[in-house]
Amino acid sequence: MRRTVALRLHAGLATMAVAAATGVVLSMPEASAVTGSATGYATQNGGTTGGAGGQTVRATTGTAIHEALCGRASSSTPITIEVEGTINHGNTSKVSGGSCSTADGVIELKQISNVTIVGVGRGAVFDQVGIHIREASNIIVQNVTVRNVKKSGSPTSNGGDAIGMESKVRNVWVDHVTLEASGGESEGFDGLFDMKNDTKYVTLSYSVLRNSGRGGLVGSSESDVSNGFITYHHNLYENIDSRTPLLRGGIAHIYNNHYVSINESGINSRAGARAKVDNNYFEDSKDVLGTFYTDAAGYWQVGGNVFDNVTWSSRSAENNPAGPNPQSNTTVSIPYSYSLDRADCVPGVVSQTAGAGKGLKVSDGSCSPQTPTPTPTDPAPTPTDPGPTPTDPAPTPTQPSGTNLSVGAGSDGSGKADGTSYGNVRDGDMRTYWSPAGSTGSISIKWDSATTVSRINIREASGSEGSIRSWRVVNHDTGAVLTSGSGAGVITFPPASLRKITFEITGSSGTPKVAEYETYAG
């Protein structure tokens, strides 16, 4: 049964100029309250900058938001709408104009582009009013709370979705928001964060989704597989029955999220969907990853996740949980750089950063939340390369002694760039090498029988030194992470008896080139 969790609404950022009591306050183009730049898949396809460079508007009602959209010179004129106060059905009405298409009782971002909606001042709460994004592109929503949006009962809004996207939506960044309900479908609520009918290049970051039957979906049915390229990172999913998210087709990157009290099923990859699931922390939950309620299989690549008091159900024709020992059944190449926190510190990082009214703090990959400098006028997203994790064990610089066990062994990996080979990492020739198909990937050494290994040496090809930033060493037999850190070289760990050991590159600058992957017993 669902556990009821008290709703906690966050409010308060550094106060800017006080908005007028009614209507809209317009100003000359100025720096908006948006902090940071888009991350994840929202950086692709030209990037996501919202209303940067356009006029800034302060709105205290839903009608005022619509008036701001309709008052633009065109439907693509950039605009930033700073929202303060409570947006509800009583103050959200349809407004007509050539640059907008709005409706009563819902914030309608329809057939428009280049818009930012950001909560400021004492905070912005959309109470029973959803945000609907349709046939739109280059949209940013940041630092707002959307709560108790219903599809049945009274009042209704946005089909019951807190934030919903559909019909040729491109490049949306939703950041530091709180999305919450007070129950499931029987109580009149639907999804918190839904995408369907050709929605692509979306990032949900540093957000809280809680107290709902459904976290969100990508694809409205098994035939709606036109969506994809979605990133979910540093989010808290708390007291959710299912869909964290539900994926139908497409590609999703899911990393550094904290899942607490997922009651029925979690990440549900189906209908050919492929999910890269890295360094998440799953806690007090059930069936947090797999293909559920269908025989249309989906796929996942897993690494570095923590499963803390997670239970798994039995497999059946329409129930395929990934656990109790989740293993990868696909590989996913990620085209952008990102900073990956260790899974064990994810709960602490997420608790300090996720949700509206948290000061817009982010993580730089070192398990230490930072307050970024506002960068509203940046011409394009500038995602940072993953940096070294200072608390990870540093590689030992000395050359290991003894027999290189990789000689005569086998090798394989997650993928390889053209002109490279898995066998090059054990041929003793520093002129040949293996490179992943993207900026990250894994390379393995394998034996026919159990072999004890306690030290490896990753030697980069000439000219590529320093390109490997962050990594993990994994016992491929069990999925256990033996150690993690940054930079190539000699890496030690407690002795492990195994048949296959994997070196997984989780962050890089440039193209990694592994010339030799040496393994040693001591």
C-alpha positions as CSV (number, residue, x, y, z in Angstrom):
1,M,0.0,0.0,0.0
2,R,1.0,3.6,-0.5
3,R,2.6,5.3,2.4
4,T,1.4,8.8,2.9
5,V,4.2,11.3,3.1
6,A,3.5,14.8,4.3
7,L,3.8,17.4,1.5
8,R,6.7,19.7,2.0
9,L,6.6,22.8,-0.1
10,H,9.8,24.8,-0.4
11,A,9.8,28.6,-0.8
12,G,12.3,31.3,-1.1
13,L,15.2,32.4,-3.2
14,A,17.1,35.7,-3.0
15,T,14.4,38.3,-3.5
16,M,14.6,40.4,-6.6
17,A,12.5,43.5,-7.3
18,V,8.9,43.1,-5.9
19,A,6.4,42.5,-8.6
20,A,3.3,44.6,-9.0
21,A,0.3,43.3,-7.2
22,T,-1.6,42.7,-10.4
23,G,-0.8,42.2,-14.1
24,V,2.7,42.0,-15.5
25,V,5.8,44.0,-14.9
26,L,7.9,44.5,-18.0
27,S,11.6,45.5,-18.1
28,M,14.3,46.1,-20.6
29,P,16.4,43.1,-21.5
30,E,18.4,42.0,-18.5
31,A,19.9,39.1,-16.8
32,S,17.3,36.6,-15.8
33,A,17.1,34.6,-12.6
34,V,18.0,31.4,-14.3
35,T,21.2,29.9,-12.9
36,G,23.5,27.5,-14.7
37,S,23.2,26.0,-18.1
38,A,21.3,23.0,-19.5
39,T,22.8,19.5,-18.9
40,G,22.3,16.1,-20.5
41,Y,20.4,15.6,-23.7
42,A,19.0,19.1,-23.5
43,T,22.5,20.2,-24.6
44,Q,22.1,18.4,-27.9
45,N,20.3,19.3,-31.1
46,G,21.5,22.9,-30.9
47,G,21.1,23.2,-27.1
48,T,18.5,24.7,-24.8
49,T,18.7,28.4,-23.7
50,G,15.1,29.3,-23.2
51,G,14.4,33.0,-23.2
52,A,18.0,34.1,-22.9
53,G,18.7,37.4,-24.5
54,G,15.0,38.5,-24.6
55,Q,12.8,40.6,-22.4
56,T,12.2,39.7,-18.7
57,V,8.7,39.8,-17.3
58,R,7.4,39.4,-13.7
59,A,4.1,37.6,-13.3
60,T,2.0,36.8,-10.2
61,T,-0.9,35.1,-11.9
62,G,-1.5,32.4,-14.6
63,T,-3.3,35.0,-16.7
64,A,-0.2,37.3,-16.5
65,I,2.0,34.4,-17.8
66,H,-0.4,34.0,-20.8
67,E,-0.4,37.8,-21.3
68,A,3.4,37.8,-21.4
69,L,3.4,35.0,-24.1
70,C,0.7,36.7,-26.1
71,G,2.4,40.1,-25.9
72,R,5.5,39.1,-27.8
73,A,6.3,40.2,-31.3
74,S,6.1,36.6,-32.5
75,S,5.8,33.1,-31.1
76,S,9.6,32.7,-31.2
77,T,10.6,36.0,-29.6
78,P,12.7,35.1,-26.6
79,I,11.2,35.9,-23.2
80,T,11.9,35.1,-19.5
81,I,8.9,35.0,-17.2
82,E,9.8,35.3,-13.6
83,V,6.9,33.9,-11.5
84,E,6.2,34.7,-7.8
85,G,3.2,33.6,-5.8
86,T,0.5,31.0,-6.2
87,I,-0.9,30.2,-9.7
88,N,-4.3,28.6,-9.5
89,H,-7.6,28.2,-11.5
90,G,-8.9,31.4,-10.1
91,N,-6.2,33.5,-11.7
92,T,-5.3,31.4,-14.9
93,S,-7.5,32.4,-17.9
94,K,-7.1,32.1,-21.6
95,V,-5.5,35.0,-23.4
96,S,-5.7,35.4,-27.2
97,G,-3.0,36.7,-29.5
98,G,-1.0,36.0,-32.6
99,S,2.0,34.7,-30.7
100,C,0.2,32.3,-28.4
101,S,-2.4,29.6,-28.0
102,T,-3.6,29.5,-24.4
103,A,-6.4,28.0,-22.4
104,D,-8.2,28.4,-19.1
105,G,-6.9,26.5,-16.1
106,V,-3.6,25.3,-17.5
107,I,-0.3,27.1,-18.3
108,E,-0.2,26.5,-22.1
109,L,3.2,26.6,-23.9
110,K,1.8,25.7,-27.3
111,Q,3.2,26.3,-30.7
112,I,5.9,28.6,-29.3
113,S,9.7,28.6,-28.7
114,N,12.4,30.4,-26.7
115,V,10.7,30.7,-23.3
116,T,11.9,30.5,-19.7
117,I,9.6,30.2,-16.7
118,V,11.5,30.6,-13.4
119,G,10.3,30.9,-9.8
120,V,11.8,33.9,-8.0
121,G,11.3,35.9,-4.8
122,R,9.2,34.0,-2.2
123,G,8.7,31.1,-4.6
124,A,6.3,30.0,-7.3
125,V,3.6,27.4,-6.7
126,F,1.3,26.1,-9.4
127,D,-1.6,24.8,-7.3
128,Q,-3.8,22.3,-9.2
129,V,-2.6,23.9,-12.5
130,G,-0.4,21.9,-14.8
131,I,2.2,23.1,-17.3
132,H,1.4,21.8,-20.8
133,I,4.2,22.0,-23.5
134,R,3.0,21.2,-27.0
135,E,4.5,21.7,-30.4
136,A,7.2,23.8,-28.8
137,S,11.0,24.0,-28.6
138,N,13.7,25.6,-26.5
139,I,11.9,25.8,-23.2
140,I,13.3,26.1,-19.7
141,V,11.3,25.6,-16.5
142,Q,13.2,26.2,-13.3
143,N,12.6,26.6,-9.5
144,V,8.8,26.1,-9.4
145,T,6.5,23.7,-7.5
146,V,3.6,22.1,-9.3
147,R,1.2,20.2,-7.0
148,N,-2.0,18.2,-7.1
149,V,-2.9,18.4,-10.8
150,K,-6.0,16.3,-11.5
151,K,-7.5,14.6,-14.5
152,S,-10.7,13.7,-12.8
153,G,-12.7,15.3,-10.0
154,S,-12.6,19.1,-9.7
155,P,-10.8,21.1,-10.8
156,T,-9.0,19.4,-13.7
157,S,-5.9,20.5,-15.6
158,N,-3.5,19.2,-18.2
159,G,-4.9,15.7,-18.2
160,G,-3.7,15.2,-14.7
161,D,0.0,15.7,-15.5
162,A,2.1,18.2,-13.4
163,I,4.3,18.8,-16.5
164,G,3.3,17.2,-19.8
165,M,4.9,17.3,-23.2
166,E,3.5,16.1,-26.5
167,S,3.5,16.6,-30.3
168,K,6.9,17.5,-31.7
169,V,8.5,19.0,-28.6
170,R,12.2,19.6,-28.8
171,N,14.8,20.8,-26.3
172,V,13.3,21.2,-22.8
173,W,15.3,21.6,-19.6
174,V,13.3,21.2,-16.4
175,D,15.5,22.0,-13.4
176,H,15.2,22.3,-9.6
177,V,11.4,21.8,-9.6
178,T,9.1,20.0,-7.1
179,L,6.4,17.9,-8.6
180,E,3.9,16.3,-6.2
181,A,0.5,14.8,-5.9
182,S,-1.7,13.5,-3.0
183,G,-2.4,10.0,-4.4
184,G,-2.8,7.9,-7.5
185,E,-5.2,7.5,-10.4
186,S,-8.1,6.5,-8.1
187,E,-7.7,9.9,-6.4
188,G,-7.8,11.7,-9.8
189,F,-4.1,12.2,-10.4
190,D,-2.0,11.0,-13.4
191,G,1.8,11.5,-14.1
192,L,4.2,14.0,-12.7
193,F,6.4,14.3,-15.8
194,D,5.1,12.8,-19.1
195,M,6.4,12.9,-22.6
196,K,4.7,11.5,-25.7
197,N,4.1,11.8,-29.5
198,D,7.6,12.8,-30.7
199,T,9.2,14.5,-27.8
200,K,13.0,14.6,-27.9
201,Y,16.1,16.2,-26.2
202,V,14.8,16.7,-22.7
203,T,16.6,16.9,-19.3
204,L,15.0,16.6,-15.8
205,S,17.6,17.6,-13.2
206,Y,17.8,18.3,-9.5
207,S,14.1,17.9,-9.0
208,V,11.7,16.2,-6.5
209,L,8.9,13.9,-7.6
210,R,6.8,12.5,-4.8
211,N,3.5,11.1,-3.4
212,S,2.1,10.0,-6.7
213,G,0.9,6.8,-8.3
214,R,2.9,7.6,-11.4
215,G,6.3,9.3,-11.7
216,G,6.2,9.8,-15.5
217,L,6.4,8.2,-18.9
218,V,8.1,8.4,-22.2
219,G,5.6,7.2,-24.8
220,S,1.8,6.9,-24.4
221,S,1.5,3.3,-25.7
222,E,3.6,0.5,-27.0
223,S,3.3,2.0,-30.5
224,D,4.4,5.5,-29.4
225,V,8.1,5.0,-29.7
226,S,8.9,8.3,-31.4
227,N,10.3,9.8,-28.2
228,G,13.7,9.7,-26.7
229,F,17.0,11.2,-25.8
230,I,16.0,12.0,-22.2
231,T,18.3,12.6,-19.2
232,Y,17.3,12.2,-15.6
233,H,19.9,13.2,-13.1
234,H,20.2,14.2,-9.4
235,N,16.4,13.8,-8.8
236,L,14.6,12.4,-5.8
237,Y,11.7,10.0,-6.5
238,E,9.9,9.4,-3.2
239,N,6.7,7.5,-2.4
240,I,5.9,6.7,-6.0
241,D,4.0,3.6,-7.1
242,S,5.5,3.2,-10.6
243,R,7.0,4.8,-13.7
244,T,10.2,6.3,-12.4
245,P,10.2,6.5,-15.4
246,L,8.2,4.2,-17.8
247,L,10.2,4.1,-21.1
248,R,8.7,3.0,-24.5
249,G,11.3,3.1,-27.2
250,G,14.1,5.7,-27.4
251,I,17.2,6.2,-25.2
252,A,17.3,7.5,-21.6
253,H,20.3,8.4,-19.4
254,I,19.5,7.9,-15.7
255,Y,22.2,8.8,-13.3
256,N,22.8,10.0,-9.7
257,N,19.1,9.8,-8.7
258,H,17.8,8.8,-5.3
259,Y,14.9,6.4,-5.2
260,V,13.0,6.0,-1.9
261,S,9.8,4.0,-1.4
262,I,9.1,2.9,-4.9
263,N,6.2,0.8,-4.1
264,E,5.4,-1.4,-7.2
265,S,7.9,-0.9,-10.0
266,G,10.5,1.7,-10.8
267,I,12.5,2.2,-14.1
268,N,10.3,0.3,-16.6
269,S,12.1,-0.1,-19.9
270,R,9.8,-1.6,-22.5
271,A,9.1,-1.7,-26.2
272,G,12.8,-1.6,-27.2
273,A,13.8,1.3,-25.0
274,R,17.4,1.5,-23.9
275,A,18.4,3.0,-20.6
276,K,21.9,3.8,-19.2
277,V,21.4,3.5,-15.5
278,D,24.5,4.8,-13.6
279,N,25.4,5.4,-9.9
280,N,21.8,5.7,-8.6
281,Y,20.8,4.9,-5.0
282,F,17.7,2.7,-4.7
283,E,16.4,2.4,-1.1
284,D,13.5,0.7,0.6
285,S,11.8,-0.1,-2.7
286,K,10.5,-2.9,-4.9
287,D,11.4,-3.9,-8.5
288,V,13.3,-0.7,-9.2
289,L,14.5,-1.8,-12.7
290,G,13.2,-4.1,-15.4
291,T,10.4,-4.6,-17.9
292,F,7.0,-4.8,-16.3
293,Y,3.4,-5.3,-17.3
294,T,4.3,-6.3,-20.9
295,D,6.1,-8.9,-23.0
296,A,7.6,-6.1,-25.2
297,A,11.2,-6.1,-23.9
298,G,13.3,-3.1,-23.0
299,Y,17.0,-3.0,-22.2
300,W,19.4,-1.4,-19.8
301,Q,23.1,-0.9,-19.2
302,V,23.8,-0.7,-15.4
303,G,26.9,0.3,-13.4
304,G,27.7,1.6,-10.0
305,N,24.2,1.5,-8.5
306,V,23.5,0.9,-4.9
307,F,20.5,-1.4,-4.0
308,D,19.7,-0.8,-0.3
309,N,16.8,-2.9,1.0
310,V,15.4,-3.5,-2.5
311,T,13.1,-6.5,-3.1
312,W,12.5,-8.3,-6.4
313,S,9.5,-10.2,-7.6
314,S,9.6,-13.4,-9.6
315,R,9.9,-13.4,-13.4
316,S,6.9,-14.2,-15.6
317,A,5.8,-13.6,-19.2
318,E,5.0,-10.0,-18.5
319,N,7.3,-9.3,-15.5
320,N,11.0,-9.2,-16.0
321,P,12.8,-7.6,-13.1
322,A,16.5,-6.9,-13.6
323,G,17.3,-8.1,-10.0
324,P,18.3,-9.4,-7.6
325,N,21.7,-9.1,-9.4
326,P,21.1,-6.6,-12.2
327,Q,23.3,-7.1,-15.3
328,S,23.6,-5.1,-18.5
329,N,21.8,-6.4,-21.5
330,T,22.7,-3.6,-23.9
331,T,25.2,-0.7,-24.3
332,V,24.3,3.0,-24.6
333,S,26.8,5.6,-25.9
334,I,26.3,9.0,-24.3
335,P,27.2,12.0,-26.6
336,Y,27.8,14.6,-23.9
337,S,30.2,15.1,-21.0
338,Y,28.8,14.8,-17.4
339,S,30.1,14.6,-13.9
340,L,29.2,11.4,-12.1
341,D,28.9,11.4,-8.3
342,R,29.6,8.1,-6.4
343,A,26.4,6.3,-5.7
344,D,27.0,6.1,-1.9
345,C,26.9,9.9,-1.6
346,V,23.9,10.4,-3.9
347,P,21.3,10.6,-1.0
348,G,23.3,13.4,0.6
349,V,23.9,15.3,-2.6
350,V,20.3,15.0,-3.7
351,S,18.9,16.1,-0.3
352,Q,20.9,19.3,-0.5
353,T,20.2,20.2,-4.1
354,A,16.9,18.7,-5.5
355,G,13.7,20.6,-5.6
356,A,12.4,24.2,-5.7
357,G,13.6,26.7,-3.1
358,K,16.9,24.9,-2.5
359,G,19.1,27.7,-3.7
360,L,19.7,26.1,-7.1
361,K,22.7,24.2,-5.8
362,V,24.3,21.6,-8.1
363,S,27.0,18.9,-7.9
364,D,30.3,19.0,-9.7
365,G,30.9,15.2,-9.4
366,S,32.9,15.4,-6.2
367,C,29.9,14.7,-3.9
368,S,30.0,18.3,-2.7
369,P,27.1,20.5,-3.7
370,Q,28.0,23.9,-5.2
371,T,26.1,27.1,-5.8
372,P,26.6,28.0,-9.4
373,T,27.1,31.5,-10.7
374,P,24.1,32.8,-12.7
375,T,24.8,32.6,-16.4
376,P,21.6,33.8,-18.2
377,T,23.4,35.4,-21.1
378,D,25.6,32.5,-22.1
379,P,25.0,32.0,-25.9
380,A,25.0,28.2,-25.6
381,P,25.0,25.5,-23.0
382,T,28.5,24.8,-21.7
383,P,28.5,21.4,-19.9
384,T,31.6,20.8,-17.9
385,D,33.8,17.8,-18.4
386,P,33.7,15.3,-15.5
387,G,36.4,16.2,-13.0
388,P,38.4,13.9,-10.8
389,T,36.8,12.7,-7.6
390,P,39.2,13.7,-4.8
391,T,38.0,11.1,-2.3
392,D,38.6,8.2,-4.6
393,P,41.8,6.2,-4.2
394,A,44.6,7.5,-6.4
395,P,46.4,5.2,-8.8
396,T,49.7,4.0,-7.5
397,P,52.4,5.4,-9.8
398,T,54.9,2.5,-9.5
399,Q,55.0,-0.1,-12.3
400,P,53.6,-3.4,-11.0
401,S,55.9,-6.4,-10.8
402,G,55.1,-10.0,-11.6
403,T,53.4,-11.7,-14.5
404,N,51.0,-9.7,-16.7
405,L,48.0,-12.0,-16.6
406,S,46.4,-10.3,-19.6
407,V,49.0,-12.0,-21.9
408,G,47.3,-15.1,-23.3
409,A,43.9,-14.1,-21.9
410,G,40.8,-12.9,-23.9
411,S,39.2,-9.4,-24.1
412,D,36.0,-7.8,-25.1
413,G,34.1,-4.6,-24.4
414,S,31.0,-2.5,-24.6
415,G,31.9,-1.2,-28.1
416,K,34.9,0.0,-30.1
417,A,35.7,2.9,-32.4
418,D,36.5,2.2,-36.0
419,G,40.0,1.0,-36.5
420,T,40.5,-0.2,-32.9
421,S,40.4,-3.6,-31.4
422,Y,39.8,-5.3,-28.1
423,G,42.8,-7.4,-28.6
424,N,45.1,-4.4,-28.9
425,V,45.0,-3.9,-25.1
426,R,46.9,-7.2,-24.5
427,D,49.3,-7.3,-27.4
428,G,52.3,-5.6,-25.7
429,D,52.4,-2.9,-28.5
430,M,51.9,0.7,-27.3
431,R,51.2,1.8,-30.9
432,T,47.9,-0.1,-31.0
433,Y,44.9,0.6,-28.8
434,W,41.2,0.3,-28.1
435,S,38.9,3.3,-28.0
436,P,35.2,3.2,-27.0
437,A,32.5,4.0,-29.6
438,G,31.8,7.2,-27.6
439,S,33.4,9.2,-24.8
440,T,32.7,6.4,-22.3
441,G,32.7,2.7,-22.5
442,S,34.2,-0.5,-21.0
443,I,37.0,-2.9,-21.8
444,S,37.4,-6.3,-20.2
445,I,40.0,-9.0,-19.7
446,K,38.7,-12.6,-19.3
447,W,40.0,-16.1,-18.6
448,D,38.7,-19.6,-19.0
449,S,38.9,-20.2,-15.2
450,A,38.9,-18.2,-12.0
451,T,42.0,-16.0,-11.7
452,T,43.0,-13.8,-8.7
453,V,43.7,-10.2,-9.6
454,S,44.5,-7.3,-7.2
455,R,46.2,-4.8,-9.5
456,I,45.7,-3.5,-13.0
457,N,47.7,-1.1,-15.1
458,I,45.8,1.1,-17.7
459,R,48.3,2.5,-20.1
460,E,47.1,5.2,-22.5
461,A,48.4,5.5,-26.1
462,S,50.8,8.3,-26.9
463,G,49.0,11.6,-27.4
464,S,45.9,10.7,-25.4
465,E,47.4,10.8,-21.9
466,G,45.0,12.3,-19.4
467,S,41.9,11.8,-21.5
468,I,40.5,9.2,-19.0
469,R,38.9,11.2,-16.2
470,S,36.7,8.9,-14.1
471,W,36.5,5.1,-14.0
472,R,35.3,2.0,-12.2
473,V,36.9,-1.5,-11.9
474,V,34.1,-4.1,-11.8
475,N,34.1,-7.8,-11.1
476,H,32.1,-8.8,-14.1
477,D,31.1,-12.1,-12.6
478,T,29.2,-10.5,-9.8
479,G,28.8,-6.9,-10.8
480,A,30.6,-5.7,-7.7
481,V,32.6,-2.5,-8.0
482,L,36.2,-3.3,-6.8
483,T,37.3,0.3,-6.8
484,S,36.7,3.7,-8.6
485,G,38.7,6.8,-9.2
486,S,40.2,9.1,-11.8
487,G,43.2,9.0,-14.2
488,A,44.9,6.1,-15.8
489,G,47.8,4.2,-14.4
490,V,48.3,1.5,-11.8
491,I,45.2,0.7,-9.7
492,T,45.1,-1.6,-6.7
493,F,42.2,-3.2,-4.9
494,P,41.6,-6.2,-2.5
495,P,42.4,-9.5,-4.2
496,A,39.4,-10.9,-6.2
497,S,39.0,-14.3,-7.7
498,L,37.1,-13.9,-11.0
499,R,36.9,-14.9,-14.6
500,K,36.4,-11.4,-16.1
501,I,37.4,-8.0,-14.9
502,T,36.1,-4.8,-16.5
503,F,37.6,-1.3,-16.6
504,E,34.7,1.1,-17.2
505,I,35.4,4.6,-18.3
506,T,32.6,6.8,-16.9
507,G,34.0,10.2,-17.8
508,S,36.6,11.5,-20.2
509,S,37.9,14.5,-22.1
510,G,38.7,13.9,-25.7
511,T,38.8,10.3,-27.0
512,P,40.2,7.7,-24.6
513,K,42.8,5.4,-26.1
514,V,43.8,2.3,-24.0
515,A,47.0,0.8,-25.4
516,E,47.5,-1.8,-22.7
517,Y,45.2,-3.2,-20.0
518,E,47.6,-5.2,-17.8
519,T,46.4,-7.4,-14.9
520,Y,48.4,-8.7,-12.0
521,A,47.9,-11.1,-9.0
522,G,49.7,-8.8,-6.6
